[in-house]
Amino acid sequence: MKEKSIVLGTPYGVIRITVCLLLVALFACVTGYAAKQVVKYDVHDKTHPRPPVITPAGQPGQPPSDAIILFDGNDLSQWRSGKGEAKWKVEKEDGYMEVNKTGSIRTKKSFGNCQLHIEWATPKIVKGRGQGRGNSGVFFMGIYELQILDSYNNRTYADGQAASIYSQYPPLVNACRGPGQWQSYDVSFVRPIFDGTGKCIRPARITVLHNGVVVHNNVEIKGRTEHKKKAKYRPHSDKGPISLQDHGNPMQFRNIWIRELPEQPYLIAD
């Protein structure tokens, strides 16, 4: 950008204002982007804050010390339905909850950027086909769906099979296990950002591992994931619930935990 200066005369003297700096400042205010969090440090700068220390899990799939436990097999205290109390069936002995046609559920707490681990199983007894077989979904911010489906020898449209970003991206590979077997999603989700006019200035992004296999590698979500509708963004709050869909199939879920992730706040100086 070419800099231009404006000279203003005042009763107290002359003020020279650099236009490009004013524009940059104005843009930062209008967009609402977290510019104030961005701090530049020199290479190996000793004032650069150290990352917080956490204790990693002893085994893969288990929560680290800073995780929020959303379901540990005992109760639905972290969840609610659209009508109040979550009423899915809980099998404490085996440590899972099961969809029972009482409606979708969502977390009581809201999240933006996050890391999510969730394990799920489709019914052992296969009924239906296509989208009618082992169907559910996990929604980030209650809006952006990562599809859950029995896609083991079950044909359906590619952007609606297991591990698809529903109606947008098929997974890179089909990593589904057979009916009744436990499967896992490990997800890194980055929320979208909207400016003061409601325009999306940073689309959401997502990375997904299905059963330990990368099926989405930092892809840009195109907007709300809706059935037979072209994706587009509509402004919403910075945080929203994690939702699990009741699609009428007796899906099972266990070992659900989440970590809140900050915006990347630090840059190395050019």
Secondary structure in CASP SS format (residue, H / E / C, confidence):
PFRMAT SS
TARGET T0000
AUTHOR 0000-0000-0000
METHOD secondary structure of the structure
MODEL  1
M C 1.00
K C 1.00
E C 1.00
K C 1.00
S E 1.00
I E 1.00
V E 1.00
L E 1.00
G E 1.00
T E 1.00
P C 1.00
Y C 1.00
G E 1.00
V E 1.00
I E 1.00
R E 1.00
I E 1.00
T E 1.00
V H 1.00
C H 1.00
L H 1.00
L H 1.00
L H 1.00
V H 1.00
A H 1.00
L H 1.00
F H 1.00
A H 1.00
C H 1.00
V H 1.00
T H 1.00
G C 1.00
Y C 1.00
A C 1.00
A H 1.00
K H 1.00
Q H 1.00
V C 1.00
V E 1.00
K E 1.00
Y E 1.00
D C 1.00
V C 1.00
H C 1.00
D C 1.00
K C 1.00
T C 1.00
H C 1.00
P C 1.00
R C 1.00
P C 1.00
P C 1.00
V C 1.00
I C 1.00
T C 1.00
P C 1.00
A C 1.00
G C 1.00
Q C 1.00
P C 1.00
G C 1.00
Q C 1.00
P C 1.00
P C 1.00
S C 1.00
D C 1.00
A C 1.00
I E 1.00
I E 1.00
L E 1.00
F E 1.00
D C 1.00
G C 1.00
N C 1.00
D C 1.00
L C 1.00
S C 1.00
Q C 1.00
W E 1.00
R E 1.00
S E 1.00
G C 1.00
K C 1.00
G E 1.00
E E 1.00
A C 1.00
K C 1.00
W C 1.00
K E 1.00
V E 1.00
E E 1.00
K C 1.00
E C 1.00
D C 1.00
G C 1.00
Y E 1.00
M E 1.00
E E 1.00
V C 1.00
N C 1.00
K C 1.00
T C 1.00
G C 1.00
S C 1.00
I E 1.00
R E 1.00
T E 1.00
K C 1.00
K C 1.00
S C 1.00
F E 1.00
G C 1.00
N C 1.00
C E 1.00
Q E 1.00
L E 1.00
H E 1.00
I E 1.00
E E 1.00
W E 1.00
A E 1.00
T C 1.00
P C 1.00
K C 1.00
I C 1.00
V C 1.00
K C 1.00
G C 1.00
R C 1.00
G H 1.00
Q H 1.00
G H 1.00
R C 1.00
G C 1.00
N C 1.00
S E 1.00
G E 1.00
V E 1.00
F E 1.00
F E 1.00
M C 1.00
G C 1.00
I C 1.00
Y E 1.00
E E 1.00
L E 1.00
Q E 1.00
I E 1.00
L C 1.00
D C 1.00
S C 1.00
Y C 1.00
N C 1.00
N C 1.00
R C 1.00
T C 1.00
Y C 1.00
A H 1.00
D H 1.00
G H 1.00
Q C 1.00
A C 1.00
A C 1.00
S C 1.00
I E 1.00
Y C 1.00
S C 1.00
Q C 1.00
Y E 1.00
P C 1.00
P C 1.00
L C 1.00
V C 1.00
N C 1.00
A C 1.00
C C 1.00
R C 1.00
G C 1.00
P C 1.00
G C 1.00
Q C 1.00
W C 1.00
Q E 1.00
S E 1.00
Y E 1.00
D E 1.00
V E 1.00
S E 1.00
F E 1.00
V E 1.00
R C 1.00
P C 1.00
I E 1.00
F E 1.00
D C 1.00
G C 1.00
T C 1.00
G C 1.00
K C 1.00
C E 1.00
I E 1.00
R E 1.00
P C 1.00
A C 1.00
R E 1.00
I E 1.00
T E 1.00
V E 1.00
L E 1.00
H E 1.00
N C 1.00
G C 1.00
V E 1.00
V E 1.00
V E 1.00
H E 1.00
N E 1.00
N E 1.00
V E 1.00
E E 1.00
I C 1.00
K C 1.00
G C 1.00
R C 1.00
T C 1.00
E C 1.00
H C 1.00
K C 1.00
K C 1.00
K C 1.00
A C 1.00
K C 1.00
Y C 1.00
R C 1.00
P C 1.00
H C 1.00
S C 1.00
D C 1.00
K C 1.00
G E 1.00
P C 1.00
I C 1.00
S E 1.00
L E 1.00
Q C 1.00
D C 1.00
H C 1.00
G C 1.00
N C 1.00
P C 1.00
M C 1.00
Q E 1.00
F E 1.00
R E 1.00
N E 1.00
I E 1.00
W E 1.00
I E 1.00
R E 1.00
E E 1.00
L C 1.00
P C 1.00
E C 1.00
Q C 1.00
P C 1.00
Y E 1.00
L E 1.00
I E 1.00
A C 1.00
D C 1.00
END
